[in-house]
Amino acid sequence: MPLNKRDIEQMGEVASLIPSFLNGLGRIEQLALIDTKKIRTDKTYCQIRNLLSLGGKYNEILNSSARSPDRKDLYEDLTEEKLAIKTEVTSDHPICRVDLVRSIDGQLSVAEIEVDKFHGLGYTTFCRMVSRDPVGPGLVSTLAEQSKSRRTAIILSDDEKFYRPEANFFARIVNQQGGHLYILNQNKIILDDNSVKMREEDGKVTQIEQLLGIPELSGDIKIRQTVKTELMKSDVLILSKTSPNLSEKTTMALIHSTNEAMTDILVKTFGEDEVGKLRHYIPYTESMSVTPLIRRQELAKEIEENPEKYFVKVKDTSGARGIIPPGNPKEQAQAILGSNYKKVIIQQAIKAEQRIIGYKDVLDGAFNSYGI
């Protein structure tokens, strides 16, 4: 469907909120990782570490051999808190993809925010190519400019075979506009004397000068860590400092936390106006990992009475996978109340327009249709 004036205005406002969103998450993370008795024991900061999956990182800080003995009994560190509030992380995350859904009343809602993830670039480019009225300069021209003087690579792990065709398509279009973009499969990485090289399909070895980022690699954990460490130590320029917790679906639940202590921290780290605007565009979201049983039981009852009210999502799944859509109350209740409830979020359902698309089955010649 073509974009109208209101769509473009809303897209512009959402885009303007992304720096505040990233910096706010960076600040709240730095606050939650301060090693003082106040931050260690405060229930709100414990919730933040839970929502942003910072528990392991915090334990490393607490158990580090470099930890000062004074930290154990230090109640608060106002200097460190002030520094945390000044954190700026946007320059470390040049690529942020936002999935928007238009509801039947014309309101755009944020379904997902993915930071430093390079899936879907080819699909996005194709949609832009067939659009009658594309908005802005587009990702292809941006990447072509960034890679025109440096051989740049997107690394795909061995588990990401599904994305390779669209990644290759994206690289081809970027290079047609003057870029030098390569798709570097994990098993084709060559680490040699602080340099990063790749073996191309014809056997040619090409030196890479720039990486968009370092994704989650696959395989044995020690090998993964070794490869990541060597990449970080190499002379290659890494544009994006990947931070997986920034793309956690639970960040949207964090934005909607409304208890007084959490609201104070959100206002301090994101800004009061920004919190209000983010809550406007991000549908109401709750993470079951920090939700008491009695509230989860209430949610299950709400869903039983109104099966169209919520999406139920597994937080560590990608795209549409892991979503239990409205209209499946038993499945949704099981996810909320079952043994894996800590991996689940609920989000207010977005009532979007539907279009019925007709198609012909190439195997039996039958005509069918489905709604999107």
N, C-alpha and C positions, 0 to 999 in steps of 0.2 A: 504494500500500500504506500502511496506517496506521502512524504512528510509535509505537514502543514506548518503554518507560522508558529502555532503554539508548541508543536513538537520541537521545532528548532530552538525556540526560547528555553524550553525545559531542558533540552540536551545541553545547551550552553551553560545553564545554571548547574546541572549535575557535573559537567566538566570542570567548572570553576571550584567545585567542592572537593575534588579529588586531592589537590595538594594539602588541604586542611585535614582530610581523612587520613592521608599517609603520615603527615607530621603528627597528628593527634595520636595515632597508634604508636608511632615511634616514641613519643613522649611518655605515654602511659606505660609502655613496655619498660623504658628506662626507670621510671618511678617504681614499678613493681619488682624490679631486680635490685633495688638498693638493699644493702645488707645492714639493716638496723632492726632492733627489737620491734619497733613500731610497724615496719613494713612486713616483717616475718610473721607477726601474729595477728595483724588486723584482718578481719574476715573479708572485707571488701577487696583488699589486695590479694588475698588468697583466691577469691573468685576471679579476679583479673588474670592471675597466672593460670588458673584452670581454663578460662575461656580462650586464652591466647596460646595455650600449650607451652607454657614457660616453666613448668615444674622441673623438668630435667636440667634446663639451663641454670635455674636458680640453685638447684642442689649442687651443681658443679661449682658455683661461686661459693656456696657455704662450706664445701668440702675441699676447696683448693688449698694446696700447701702454701700458697702465697697470701692467704687470708690473715689479716692482722688479728692478734688475740683480743685487741680492744673492741672489735666489732661485736663480739658476743653480747656484751653488756651495754653497748651504745644504744640509747633509746631512739634518737633521731639525728639526722644529718641534714640540716637545712640548706647548707651550701650545695650538697649533692642533689637535693630536691630542686633547687633553683636551676642548676645546670640541666637537669632532666627536662624541665619545662621549656628550655630553650632549644631542645633537640630539633634539627631539621634533617629530614631523610629523603626528601623528594628527588634530589640529584642522584641518589643511589638506585632509584627505581624509575627508569625512563619509559617503561611500558606498563600501562595499566589498562586492562580491558573491562568494560562495564557492560553487563547484559541488561537491557532495558525492555520492559513490556508495557505496551499501551493498553490501558483498561478501557472498558466500553464507554466511560465518561471522558476519555481523552487524557487522563492523568498518566504520565510516565512513571513507572516504578522500577527501582533497582532490584533485579532478581539475583544478581551475583556481581561481586567485584573480585577480579583476579589480577594479582600483581606479579610481574616477572614471569608470567607463563606465556609460552609462545605457540600454544595450540590454537588452531582456528584462524591463523593469519591468512592462510590461503582461501578459506571459506569467506572470511570478511572481504578479502580483495575481490573475489568473484562476485559477491553481492554488490559491491561498489561498482564493478564493471558493468553490471546489467541494470544499475539504477539509472533512472531518467534524470535525477537531479541530486547527485552526490554532494555531501556537505563537507566543507573544509578541504585541506590539501591532501589528506589521505595518508595511510601508513606506508604505502609503496614509495611515494616521493620522499618521505621522511627517511626511510631506511636506505634509499638510493643515495641520498645526500650524505648520510652517516658512513656509508660504506664505499663511496666513490674513490677515496684515496687510501683505504685500508682493506685488505682482504678480511672479511668479517664472516663469522660462522655462527649458526644456531646448532647447538648440540642436541641430538635426540638420543635418549637412552635405548638400550636394547629391547625394552618393554614397549616402546612407542612406535612399533611398525605401522600401526593404524594411521598415524599422522604423517608418515613419510610422503605419500603422494601429494597431499595438499601443501606440505612444506616445500617440496620440490617445485610445485607450481608457483608458489609465492616467490621463491628465489629466482625463478626464471623471469617473472614479471619485473622484479626489482632490478635485475641485471639488464633487462631491456631498456631501463631508464637510466643506465649509466652506473649502477652499483656493482659491487663485487661481493655478492653474498653466496655462501656455501652452506649446504646442509651436511653437518658432520655427525655421522653415526658413531656412537660410543665405541664400537669395536674397530673403528677406523682411526682413532686418535693415536698419534705418535708423539711421545714426549721425549725431546732430545736436547740436552744442554740448554735448559731454560727456554726452549722454543716449543711451540705447538704446531704440529703438522698433521695433514690428513692424507690418506691414500685414496685417490679418486678411483672411479670404476675402471678406468683404462690403465690403472697401475701407477699413474703419475703421482708424485708426492708434492704437495703444495703447502707452503708455510702460511699459517694463519696469524694475523696481526691483531685481531680484535674479536672478542666473543660478546654476544648479546647478554649472556649470563651462563651460570652453571646450574643445570637442572638437577633434580633428584636422579642419580644414576642407579643402574640396576646391577644385580649380581652380589657376590660375596661382600659383606660389609667392610672387611679390611681392604679389599681391592678398591671398593668405591671410595673409601676415605683417602687411600693413597693417591688415586687419580685426582680427586678433588684438591688435595693438598698440593700436588705437583702443578696443577693448573693455576692455583692461587699464587704459587711461587714463581711461575714462569714470567717471561717478559711480555706476554700478551696483555692487551688492555681489555679489562672486563667492565662492560658498560653498566651491568645491573648486579647489585649485590643481593643475591636471592635471599629472601627471608620468608619461608613458607607460612609462618603464622599470619602474615599480612593478608593472605588469601583464605584463611579459615572462615567458613560460613558463620562461625560463632562470633566473628567481629560485628556482625549485624545485630546479634543478640546483645553484645556489649553496648552498642549505641542506644538500644531500647531499655537498658537497665534503668529503673526509675526510683530505686531507693535513694534517700537523701544523700548518703555518703558517696554513692557511686555517681550521682548527678553532679555533686561538687567536683569530683575528680574529672569527669567528662568536660565540664565547663572550663576547668583549669587547663586542660590539655588540648581540647579541640576549639574552644570558644563557644560562648552561649548561642550566638546566632547560627553558627555552623552546626551545633547539635540539633537545634530546632529544624534546620533545613534538611539535615541527614535523616532525621526521624520522619520528615514529610515524604521523602523520596524512597526510603527503605521501608518496606512493609513491616508491621509489628512482628518481631522475632523473639523467641525464647529458646535458650539452650537447656535441655533436660539435665545436663551434667551438674547444673547448679540449682535445679528446681526441686523443692521438697516433694516427697511422695504425695502428700495431700493435694498439692497444686497439680501434679501430674494426673491424679485421679479426677480432679475437677476438669482438666483439659479433655480427658477421655470422655467424660460425660457431655461436655460441650460438643465434641465431635459427633457423639451418638445422636444428640438432638439436632445438630446442624452439620451434616456430613460435608457440606461445601465450604466450610469456614476456613480450613487451614490446609496448607501443604505440610507434609511431614517429610523431612529429609535426613539422610545419613550424612554427617558433616564431612567425612573424608572421601566422598565419592565425587566423580567429575560429571559435569553436564547434567543430563536428565537421568543418569543412572543413580539409583538410590532414592529417588523421589517417589513417595507414595501419594498420588494426587488425591484431591477431594473426591468424595464419593465412595471411599473404601474404609468405612469407619472401623471395621474389625482389625484390618491390617494396621491402620494408624494407631489404634489403641494398643495393639500388641507391641508396636515399636516404642511407644511412650512408656509403657509399663513393664516391658520385657527386660531380660537380663542385660541387653546391650543399650539401654536407654541413654547412657552417658555419651553415646556417639550421635545422638539424635537432636535435631532442632525442629521447632514448629514455626511456621511463618504464615501470616495472614494471606489467604489465597487472593490472587489477582484475577479479577473477572475480565478476561480479555475478549475482544471480538474474535469470532471464528469465521473461517472461510471454508466452504466445501470444495474440495479439489477432485475432479474426475480423472480417472486414469484407465488405461486398457492393460490387462494382464497379457504379457507377451507370450506366456506359455499356453493359456487356454482361450485367449481372445475375448474373455469376459470383460465387460465394463463395470467398474466399481467406483466408489468415492470414499473419501475420508476427510475429516475436519482438522484444520490447523488453526 
